[in-house]
Amino acid sequence: MLEKRLQELAARHLSRRLTPLHSGTGPVVEMAGRQILLFASNDYLGLALHPEVVQAAIEATQRFGAGSGAARLISGSLPPHQELESALAQFKGTEAALTFSSGYLANIGTIPALIGRDGLILADRLSHASLIDGCRLSRADFRIYRHNDTDHLETLLAKRRRERRTLIVTDGLFSMDGDLAPLPELSRLAQTYEADLYIDDAHGTGVMGPHGRGTAEHFGVNAGLPFQMGTLGKAFGSSGAYLAGPLTLIRYLMNTSRSFIFTTAPPPGSAAAVTAALRIIQREPERRARLWANRERLFTGLARLGFNLSPSVTPIMPILVGDAETALSFAEHLFTEGVYAPAIRPPTVPDATSRVRVTVTSEHTINHIDQALTAFQRAGQLSGLI
Ligand SMILES: *Cc1c(COP(=O)(O)O)cnc(C)c1O
């Protein structure tokens, strides 16, 4: 039965398997016994391997142990978690912050805490799977609006009963497309229609805005957003997630968010690593400058080669392919040419929009990018994409 379903997936070119990675997240990694240029990681600022971040993890691990022992409400809350939450609140300019073990857990715990059976959720069609799962778990009435289509969203807002509690849900920076949600317009609609706006800024945090505070900072709308969610496993180089907002909201979530209450706290080393990463993010804006310069070089190069690129404005630069089979063979050709970038297929993206998702980091050199462009050209030609 399971074997048959696996075979069906394989026949549709939708089966997945793990690619062993024998070194840290890059930019040059060891895969299948070869040196490969990695254009797949979300470690945008190269902080996962930063000596200061690694050292912070080691010291906190030696001092407080490999694990946290229990959920924080059960066995006590360790200093690394407390320090991280103060630092995050300060960074995001909010009264308080609450950390979760992952972005997935933050979304499936927070959304159902914020809205229930009698509420209405309006979510962007391309919202991350963890947001969709959070919306479903809430049991609220759940509607989808067309991607970044604020007219469609406004139509849905205008139709609902006014007194009905409403949550608008969106990625800040879309994880598989690399475009941005129109936050000024969404924030205006939320205010006009008295809805709450739930922004998942997993990919924007550390990357967007002059100080890396995220997509809201990029658009200058921080002040109009009472709370925001982001993750700590991408630009922050470790793992976890946060909800930043007013103290009352944070205390409420601590009391009601099931994925906070009923799960073991992240390891102290992981929390300490994030605090160290946050220090570097604030101290070294040149990392973001390098990231954006790399992004421009690679994006311009890919566009010049004639690839069909998604309307990305960020370090996530998907090459649109269409069918899953071609996306897979393109990724395989790329690998042969010494570059790893993954084929992304349904259900991660809508049907017939399979792609190869390319991400760049501050750690790629000009040489890496130019070598990669040669690989993209050969692989693109072999796959008939250019
Ligand atoms: C990666 C991602 C998540 C999940 O975060 P994890 O910390 O990896 O669980 C949630 N939302 C978006 C938009 C993401 O890209």
The ligand as an ORCA input file, in Angstrom:
! r2SCAN-3c Opt
* xyz 0 1
  C      11.153     28.039      6.586
  C       9.833     28.673      6.803
  C       9.051     28.356      7.921
  C       9.432     27.262      8.861
  O      10.451     27.652      9.696
  P      11.352     26.528     10.405
  O      12.039     27.260     11.467
  O      12.251     26.017      9.335
  O      10.391     25.501     10.902
  C       7.898     29.060      8.135
  N       7.483     30.000      7.271
  C       8.184     30.302      6.163
  C       7.683     31.362      5.254
  C       9.377     29.644      5.890
  O      10.053     29.918      4.793
*
